[in-house]
Every structure is written in structure tokens, then in C-alpha cells.
Amino acid sequence: MRSDSPFEDDTSANGITRETIQLTTSDGVTITVDVDTPETATSVAALLHPHPLYGGRRDHPLLLNLSSALVSAHVVTARNDFRHASGNTIEEMPDAIATCEELRQRQPHAPLYVVGYSFGAIVAARIASQVNAQHLVMIAPPLSALSVGLPGVPSTIIAAEHDQFSPPSALSGHPVAEASTMHVLAGADHFLNGYIEATTALTLQVMSTGHGV
């Protein structure tokens, strides 16, 4: 639910609009969300950032890069700041759901994608079926550190070859990984330094291959 707080908007010459809005979650918490809208839209995507207690924010470089590429592909994107919670992903779920609901209100007939990086990937997996996502993309998900059930929607994992928290070897045999298509970013670690462009390109490839983007 959108609050009464004012929002900022900026429309550039290429027809892309960015708004910074305030949403109120189902449990009464106000969160800040950036919504980027192309001139024409065919899909919508919620982009969920890493752990807020370790510097994760809606303006994480990967999420900004993903948003730019997706908007160029006619996808409306939304990036919310998670509340500073305990880190068990339960408290952050209403934040992500509110963001997805905002996208649904804006484009009610467009397919919804949920993309999460690290901690955001776990939140994404927990809410994907609740928001009836077309597809779930989990980037470097720490499946070995945080529990999550089967997403219940078509899903893809983009794993970092040298991930310090959940390397591909640790993902092997995990029920979520078994239920997902997995791609491995050769040479990358969990923080994806030097691999933002490659991660973005692979994410767009996943979303465009048979999924409608």
C-alpha cells in the first residue's frame, strides 16, 4: 500500500521515468522503493538486494545495472530497501511483497519476475509463489546458510564458482537447486566484483529464454 508521503520522479529524454516512492507493508512498516519505468512496458521485475545489516541497499551496483538493462528491454523494475531486521528473511518478506504488489497495480496484466541477490535471493524464493511470479532468479543464494522451501514457481540459480558461502558444490543436492536450472559464473566469488556485467547479461538471458522478456 502506498503511503501519503511525496515521491520524486525524473523523466529523461529517452522516455524512462524513475520514481522514488514510499510504501507501507502489510505489517505497517514504511519502506522506500525506486521504480524505473520505460516508455512501453511488457513485463515487471522486483529486484531484491543483499543483507541490509551488511550494507545491502536498493542502490547496490548490481541492482542498478540490472535495472538499467531491464528497462532498456521494456521491463518496469522496482528496488526496495529492506527494513533493518534480524536477518532471518521472515521480517523482510512483507517488504518484498509490497514491492511486487505495487508493480502489479501498475501493470496488472504483465508477467512478474522476482530477482534476488544473496540474502535477497532467499527472500525472493520465500515470496515467489505468494506473488505468483512468472519466474524466480536467485543470484548467489546462500542456501547453505539460510533455510528456504521449494519456491513453487519456475526458478533459476546463478551461482558464483568461488562463492565463499554457497559454492556450486554446496548447492549440489539441495532441494531448491534440484528444482531449479543452475548456471555457474566461472571465476566469480560471492561479491561478484568484476562480474556485474556478466551477471546482468546472464540474468537477461535467463529471463528472455522462454519466459517472455
C-alpha positions as CSV (number, residue, x, y, z in Angstrom):
1,M,0.0,0.0,0.0
2,R,1.4,3.4,-1.0
3,S,1.7,5.9,1.8
4,D,0.8,9.6,1.7
5,S,4.5,10.6,1.5
6,P,5.5,12.6,-1.5
7,F,7.6,10.9,-4.2
8,E,10.2,12.2,-6.5
9,D,10.1,11.5,-10.2
10,D,12.5,12.2,-13.1
11,T,11.7,11.7,-16.7
12,S,14.7,11.6,-19.0
13,A,14.8,12.3,-22.7
14,N,14.7,8.6,-23.6
15,G,11.3,8.2,-22.0
16,I,12.4,6.3,-18.9
17,T,10.8,7.5,-15.7
18,R,12.3,7.0,-12.2
19,E,10.2,7.5,-9.1
20,T,11.2,7.2,-5.5
21,I,8.1,6.3,-3.5
22,Q,7.1,5.2,0.0
23,L,5.1,2.0,0.5
24,T,3.5,0.7,3.7
25,T,3.8,-3.0,4.2
26,S,1.1,-5.3,5.5
27,D,2.6,-5.1,8.9
28,G,2.7,-1.3,8.9
29,V,6.4,-0.6,8.1
30,T,7.2,2.2,5.6
31,I,9.8,1.3,3.0
32,T,11.4,3.3,0.2
33,V,11.2,2.0,-3.3
34,D,12.7,3.1,-6.6
35,V,10.5,2.3,-9.7
36,D,12.0,2.6,-13.1
37,T,9.5,2.7,-16.0
38,P,10.2,2.5,-19.7
39,E,8.1,4.3,-22.2
40,T,6.5,1.0,-23.2
41,A,6.4,-2.0,-20.8
42,T,5.9,-5.7,-21.4
43,S,6.9,-7.1,-18.0
44,V,7.7,-6.1,-14.4
45,A,10.5,-7.2,-12.1
46,A,11.3,-6.8,-8.4
47,L,15.0,-6.6,-7.7
48,L,16.0,-7.6,-4.1
49,H,19.3,-6.5,-2.6
50,P,21.8,-8.3,-0.2
51,H,21.6,-8.3,3.6
52,P,20.8,-4.8,5.0
53,L,23.0,-5.4,8.0
54,Y,26.0,-5.8,5.7
55,G,25.5,-2.8,3.5
56,G,22.8,-4.1,1.2
57,R,20.7,-1.3,-0.3
58,R,18.4,-0.7,-3.2
59,D,21.2,1.2,-5.0
60,H,23.6,-1.8,-5.0
61,P,25.7,-1.6,-8.2
62,L,24.4,-5.0,-9.4
63,L,20.7,-4.0,-8.9
64,L,21.3,-0.6,-10.6
65,N,22.9,-2.4,-13.6
66,L,20.2,-4.9,-13.8
67,S,17.5,-2.2,-13.7
68,S,19.2,-0.2,-16.5
69,A,19.4,-3.3,-18.7
70,L,15.9,-4.5,-17.9
71,V,14.3,-1.1,-18.5
72,S,16.0,-1.0,-21.9
73,A,14.3,-4.3,-22.6
74,H,10.9,-2.8,-21.7
75,V,10.7,-4.1,-18.1
76,V,9.4,-2.0,-15.3
77,T,11.7,-2.5,-12.3
78,A,11.3,-1.8,-8.6
79,R,14.1,-1.9,-6.0
80,N,13.1,-1.6,-2.3
81,D,15.2,-1.0,0.8
82,F,14.6,-3.8,3.3
83,R,13.9,-2.9,6.9
84,H,16.9,-3.5,9.2
85,A,15.7,-6.7,10.7
86,S,17.1,-9.8,12.4
87,G,18.2,-11.4,9.1
88,N,16.0,-14.5,9.2
89,T,14.2,-13.3,6.0
90,I,10.8,-13.6,7.7
91,E,10.5,-10.0,8.6
92,E,11.7,-8.8,5.2
93,M,9.1,-10.8,3.3
94,P,6.3,-8.1,3.6
95,D,8.7,-5.6,2.1
96,A,9.3,-7.6,-1.0
97,I,5.6,-8.5,-1.3
98,A,4.6,-4.8,-1.0
99,T,7.0,-4.0,-3.8
100,C,5.6,-6.8,-6.0
101,E,2.0,-5.6,-5.3
102,E,3.0,-2.1,-6.4
103,L,4.3,-3.5,-9.7
104,R,1.1,-5.5,-10.1
105,Q,-1.0,-2.4,-9.6
106,R,1.0,-0.5,-12.2
107,Q,0.9,-3.3,-14.8
108,P,-1.8,-5.8,-13.8
109,H,-1.5,-7.9,-16.9
110,A,2.3,-8.0,-17.2
111,P,4.3,-11.1,-16.1
112,L,6.1,-10.5,-12.8
113,Y,9.7,-11.6,-12.3
114,V,11.4,-11.7,-8.9
115,V,15.2,-11.4,-8.9
116,G,17.2,-11.5,-5.7
117,Y,21.0,-11.4,-5.0
118,S,22.5,-13.1,-1.9
119,F,20.2,-12.6,1.1
120,G,17.7,-11.0,-1.4
121,A,17.6,-14.3,-3.3
122,I,16.4,-16.1,-0.2
123,V,13.6,-13.5,0.4
124,A,12.7,-13.8,-3.3
125,A,12.5,-17.6,-3.0
126,R,10.2,-17.3,0.0
127,I,7.7,-14.9,-1.6
128,A,7.8,-16.0,-5.3
129,S,4.8,-18.3,-5.1
130,Q,2.8,-15.8,-2.9
131,V,3.1,-13.1,-5.6
132,N,2.5,-15.6,-8.4
133,A,5.8,-14.9,-10.1
134,Q,6.4,-15.9,-13.7
135,H,10.0,-16.8,-12.9
136,L,12.4,-16.5,-10.0
137,V,16.1,-15.7,-10.4
138,M,18.4,-16.3,-7.4
139,I,21.8,-14.8,-7.8
140,A,24.5,-16.3,-5.4
141,P,21.8,-17.6,-3.0
142,P,23.3,-18.6,0.4
143,L,21.2,-21.7,0.5
144,S,23.5,-23.5,2.9
145,A,23.2,-20.6,5.5
146,L,19.5,-19.8,5.4
147,S,16.6,-22.2,5.2
148,V,14.1,-21.9,2.4
149,G,11.5,-24.3,1.0
150,L,10.8,-25.0,-2.7
151,P,9.9,-21.8,-4.5
152,G,6.8,-23.3,-6.2
153,V,7.5,-21.3,-9.4
154,P,9.9,-21.8,-12.3
155,S,13.3,-20.8,-11.0
156,T,16.9,-20.3,-11.9
157,I,20.1,-20.1,-9.8
158,I,23.1,-18.1,-11.0
159,A,25.9,-19.4,-8.8
160,A,29.4,-18.0,-8.4
161,E,32.1,-20.6,-9.0
162,H,34.1,-19.4,-5.9
163,D,31.2,-18.4,-3.7
164,Q,32.5,-18.2,-0.1
165,F,29.1,-19.0,1.3
166,S,27.4,-21.3,-1.1
167,P,29.7,-22.6,-3.8
168,P,28.2,-24.8,-6.5
169,S,29.4,-27.9,-4.7
170,A,27.4,-26.9,-1.6
171,L,24.3,-26.3,-3.7
172,S,24.5,-29.7,-5.3
173,G,21.8,-31.9,-4.0
174,H,19.9,-29.0,-2.2
175,P,16.2,-29.4,-2.9
176,V,15.9,-25.8,-4.2
177,A,18.9,-26.3,-6.5
178,E,17.5,-29.6,-7.7
179,A,14.2,-27.9,-8.6
180,S,16.0,-25.0,-10.4
181,T,18.0,-24.5,-13.5
182,M,21.6,-23.6,-12.5
183,H,24.2,-21.5,-14.3
184,V,27.7,-21.1,-12.9
185,L,29.7,-17.8,-13.3
186,A,33.2,-19.1,-13.9
187,G,35.8,-17.2,-11.8
188,A,33.3,-15.2,-9.8
189,D,33.0,-15.1,-6.0
190,H,30.0,-14.2,-3.8
191,F,30.6,-10.5,-4.2
192,L,30.7,-10.6,-8.0
193,N,33.4,-7.9,-8.2
194,G,34.3,-7.6,-11.9
195,Y,31.3,-9.8,-12.8
196,I,28.4,-7.3,-12.7
197,E,28.1,-7.1,-16.4
198,A,28.4,-10.8,-16.9
199,T,25.7,-11.4,-14.2
200,T,23.4,-8.9,-15.7
201,A,23.8,-10.4,-19.2
202,L,23.1,-13.9,-17.9
203,T,20.1,-12.7,-15.9
204,L,18.6,-11.1,-19.0
205,Q,19.3,-14.3,-21.0
206,V,17.5,-16.4,-18.4
207,M,14.5,-14.1,-18.3
208,S,14.3,-13.8,-22.1
209,T,14.7,-17.5,-22.9
210,G,11.1,-18.8,-22.9
211,H,9.9,-16.5,-20.2
212,G,8.6,-13.5,-22.1
213,V,11.1,-10.6,-21.5
